[in-house]
């Protein structure tokens, strides 16, 4: 029996098993087996892949946005409208057969936008070059899921299921669980809160599937068995996702408003160019980039060009962005903006910067 058949059997067993206290151990072991087989499926495809099979492109710009969707939902049209790159569009499916990159210039930042081939149901099992598409998606800073507004929410559920089956979690954060393997001592289980989904015996039964017999486990929140399995496997990727319902001009106003009010959702029309400005605003907000402007002593700040950093970046990151030796000659910095308590504030390397801050670096 192949891995795909084993996965299908386990999924069927999970679907027909009632969820209650008596079956939680059985379901936990089944989910652990399912995650292990899916990991083996992906690792096996990597080992047997031939040279040149994938279509990964070099990561460039300040951030990367990957478009994922079923065929003929408007990915290539959106890439052509937002960037200077021309991507082939046609009235038939699977027009795009490889990865086509483009660059969006927005707020002084250069955002790389990737147009991937349309995926089909069963992509996580390798259908329709789905594994290559998903492999590129794991390297993204933001996933832009392109959907057809005339088909409702079914595409959204199918794509989310395909991505979650290969270890990509959308708009979620890692559970607050500490898991550390050790050489001896058995399983040490502790929790700082009341657990309603997990227990020590369930953790041990899950770890047995991975042949782990010595580990320290600490739960700091009421996590589920799926969260714990993700922590044990260690290959899960947590990404922000923005759902874009294209072809909003083909549905009624009531349906368009209903879709637009859903969380993490934007409605647009790539053919007519509707709502592109709000789409770009949402992409910028979800990427959480920070613009920092530099200032020389006795001069006005240079607002023409900014340093683009990730959210949570410090003065140390600014020094490294300016020059690799700047940190060695750093003495202090003066910061104007929302991150400073007064204008200006003298800060050190560990000061966290916010959007549109102005910084002046003082060297030794």
Secondary structure as UniProt FT lines:
FT   HELIX           3..16
FT   HELIX           21..23
FT   HELIX           24..48
FT   TURN            51..52
FT   STRAND          63..69
FT   TURN            71..72
FT   HELIX           75..82
FT   STRAND          100..106
FT   TURN            107..108
FT   STRAND          109..115
FT   TURN            121..122
FT   HELIX           123..125
FT   HELIX           127..129
FT   HELIX           130..137
FT   TURN            138..139
FT   STRAND          142..148
FT   HELIX           149..151
FT   TURN            152..153
FT   HELIX           154..164
FT   TURN            165..167
FT   STRAND          168..170
FT   STRAND          177..181
FT   STRAND          187..191
FT   HELIX           200..209
FT   TURN            210..211
FT   STRAND          215..219
FT   HELIX           225..233
FT   STRAND          237..246
FT   HELIX           248..250
FT   HELIX           253..260
FT   TURN            263..264
FT   STRAND          265..267
FT   TURN            270..273
FT   HELIX           276..287
FT   STRAND          289..294
FT   TURN            297..298
FT   TURN            303..304
FT   STRAND          307..310
FT   TURN            311..312
FT   HELIX           315..322
FT   TURN            324..325
FT   HELIX           326..329
FT   STRAND          330..336
FT   TURN            338..339
FT   STRAND          345..347
FT   TURN            349..350
FT   TURN            355..356
FT   STRAND          357..363
//
